[in-house]
Amino acid sequence: MARHTPAQKLVEIKEIRDGVLVLKDGSLRVIMIASSLNFALKSQEEQDAIIFQYQNYLNSLDFSVETFVQSRKLNIEPYLETLRDRLSREYNELMKIQTAEYIEFIKSFVESANIMTHSFYVVVPFTPAGILEKEHMRSGLFSFLPDLSGRRKKEKKEMEEHGVRQALFEEYKTQLYQRVEVARQGLARISVRLVPLNTEELIELFYGLYNPGELEKGKMPEVAA
């Protein structure tokens, strides 16, 4: 009988700390949501200027960035729940009838039109030089990988190593956010705003990517404080 690989092993994320993705190989990522830009409504001169500024932005980068678009069916249920709650507290009969008709209209319209929402993201990576070296990977001090040796360490040494890893994380995070600012300033020139996602928003994003059907129903796991 074939053995199935757990889904968790296929996900390259080790943890999410302070709004930063820490991958299993020790590299870091910041994901930013981007504002939209209606390029088609711009004049020819404006379009040319946007393209020119975007080219300058790409040429100015000395690191890689990734952009992706998330498309999913519009979840209108939270809005409908608000209307239903208002309907249950409405005493005016005419308003109750109008609200009920409006709820049915919105529900049928969204279902028949199959309206999609689109979210735009920019991913900025940072790979510490130390994790590319095998001896640093084995040491456990220059990576975020767990110690797999199985040997018990003394409490003092564990605390020291934890402090080193935390200090390295803060150092790498600072360097990562320097790249983030370069990306934000570059795209700001074409009126595209970038906002980094926090920890809870990152959890929601990846939950939606791996469970698109559940998120469309409005189901999300609670995030521990």
N, C-alpha and C positions, 0 to 999 in steps of 0.2 A: 504494500500500500504506500502510495507516494506521500512524502512528508511535505507539508506546506510551510513556507517561510513566514514567520509572524510579520504583520504589516509594519510593526515598529522598527524592525531591522532594515526595512526598505526606506525609511525616512532618515535623511542625513542630519537631522537636527538633534543635537545632544541636549540642549537646554535653551531657554529664553531668559536672559538676565538683563534687567534695566532697559528693556526695549531693544536689546541686541540679540540676534540669533547667534548661538555658538554651535558650530557644526561638529560632527564627530572627529573630523581631522584637525580641529583646533582653530580653524579660520572663523572669521566673524562676518556678519552681514547686518546692514541696516536697511529696512524697507520703508520707503516713503510713498505716500499716496499723492498723486499729482492732480492739480486742477485741470479741467478740460479747456480746450481752445477750439472755437468754431472756425476752422481754417477756411471753409468753403464760403463763409459770409464776408471774408476780407476782400479788399480790392486787390488788383493784380500787384500794385506797388507794395501793399502791406504783406502779401504772400511772399513776394520776392525778399522783402526785408526779414521776414521770419525765417525763411530757408537759409539766408545768409548768416543770420545770427546763430541758427542751430548748427550750421557747419562750423562756425567759429567755436561753439561750445564743444563739439566733438573733437576738434583739432587741439583744443586746449587741455584735454584730459590726458594724464599720463598713467591712468589706471582704467581697468575695464568697468563698465556699468551694464546692468541688464534692465530692460524695460519690458513689461508685460501688461496685458489687458485681461481683466476678469469680466466675463459676461455671464449673467444669470437672469433667470426669469424674475420679474418684479414680484416681490412678496408684499401684497397689499393687505394681508390679514391683520397686522397690528393696527393699521388705520381703520379697518372695518370694525375691529373690536372697540376702538374708541367711539365710533359712531353708534354701535350697539349699546354701549354703556350710556351714552347720551340719550338714546332712544328710551331706555328703561327708566330714565329719570325725567322724561318729558311728560307734562300734564296736558299740554295743549294738543287736542286731537288732530287739528290740521297739521301742526308741526310733526306729530308722530307719523302721520301718513306720508308727508313729504320726505321725512328722514328715512323711513322704511323704503320708499321708492328709490331714493338716492343711493341707498346701500345696495339694492339689487342692480341698479344701473351701473355703478362702479364695478361691482363684482363680475357682471356679465361682460362689460366692456373690456376689462383686463384679461378675462379668460379667452374671449374671442380674438382680441388683438395680439395676444401673446407678446406683451411688452417686455423688453429686456432692459436691464440696467448695465452700465459699463463703468468699471473702475480702472483707473490707470495707475501703475506703480513703477517706481524706479528703485532698483536694488544696487546698493553700493557695498562692495566687498573689501575685506582686508585680511591678508594672509601673513601672519608674523613670520619673519625669516627663520626663527628658531624651529618652527614645527616642520620645516622642510628638511632638517638635518636629522638623521636617524638617531644619533647619540642624544640629541635633545628630546626626541620622542621617547626614548627609553628612560630618560631621567625622570620624566613626569613633572619637571619643573617649568618647562617651556611649552607645555601643551595643556589642553583642558581634558585630555583623555584620562580615565581613571587608572589607577595602579592595578594591573592585572596579575602582579607577581604572587599575590596571596600571602606575602610575608607581613606579619604584624609589626607595626612601627610603634615606637615609643610616643607617648602623648606629646611631649615637647617637640619632637621632630615633626609630627603631624601638624601641629599648630604653626610651626615655622614654614612648612611647605605650603600650608593653606594661605598664610600671609604672603608668601612669594607669588602664588598663583593669583591671589586677589590683586596684588600690586601690578602684576603683569597684565591682568585683565583691564585695570584702569588705564594703564599706559597704552595698551592696544586700542581701547575704546577712544581715547583722546586722538590717536592717529587716525582712526576710522572716521571720527566726526570732522576731522580736518578735510577729508575727502567729501564728506557729506556737504559741507559748506561750499566746496568748489562746485559740486553738482547743483546745489540750490541757487547759487549766484549765477551760474551759467544759464539755467533755464528761466530765471527771473527776467532775463533780458528779452525773452519772448513772451512775457506775462504768464508763465506757467509757475504756479506756486507748489512747493514740495513740503510736506509735513511728515516727519517721522512717526511711524506707528509705535504706540506704547505696548507693553507686554500683553494686556488684555486684548488689544486690537489685533496683535499678531496671532494670538491663539484663535480668535474668531476667524481671521483670514485663512489660516491653515485648516481649521475645522471645516470651513466652507469649501476649500479646495478638495479635501479628501471625502467630504460628505455633502455634495451639492444638493441632493434631494432633501436631506434633513434641514439644511439651512433655509431652503425655500419655504419650508413649513414653519419656519420661525423657531426651530429647536436648536438650542445651544447649551453646552455644558456650563455649569456654574464655575467661575474662576475663583479659586481660593484666595483670600486676602493675604 
